[in-house]
């Protein structure tokens, strides 16, 4: 189990990284995900909803990797 300070430090770092995407001119970002990832029950249902909400941002591209291509 992580100490409270470790958890807090991780949250602060994650929020700092996330703030880069909320800038007035964010960097272009393309993410390649396994095609099955959106259907896997990871975390709460709101995780999938969050991914969908991110996908409409003009600077962010999400591309599925077909399972037939295997692991690189």
N, C-alpha and C positions, 0 to 999 in steps of 0.2 A: 504494500500500500504506500502511496506517495504521501509525503508530508504536505501540509497545507501550503507551505512556502513554495514547494516544487510545483504544485498545481497552479498556484497564482502566477508564478513565473512563466509557466507554459501558456496560460491564458493571455498574459500581457504580450508575449512574443507573437502569438497567433493573431491578436487584434492589430498589432503593429504591421504585420505582413498583409493583413486584409485591408488596412487603410490605404495601401498603395493602389488598390483597385478602385478606391472611391475618390481618387484625385480628380481634378478637373480634366486633365489629360492623362488617363491611365495608360499603361503600356498595353500593346497588343498581346493577347495570350491565346494560344491554341492548346487545348487539352485533348489527348487521345485516351479514351477509356474503353475498357472491355465492354463489348456490346451487351453482356448480361448484367453489368454492374447496376444499372438503374432498376432492375427487377429483383435484386437481392435484398432481403430484409436486413439491413444494417442500421442500427440505431432506431430512431422513431420515424414514422411516416413523413414527418416534416423535413427530414434530410433530403428525400427525393423531391419534395416541393421546392426546397431551397435550390437544388441543382437546376430544376426547370426555370426558376426565376432568374438565375444567373445566366442561363443560355440566351436570354433575349437581349443581353447587353451587347452593344455594337462592337466592342473591342474584344469580346470573348467568343472563341469558337470551340465548340465541343464536337469531336468526331469519334464515332464508334470504331473500334477495331474488330473486324469480323473474327469469330472464333476459328474459322478455317485457317487463318494465318498463323495460329499458334503463338508460342512465346518467343520473343526475340532476345 
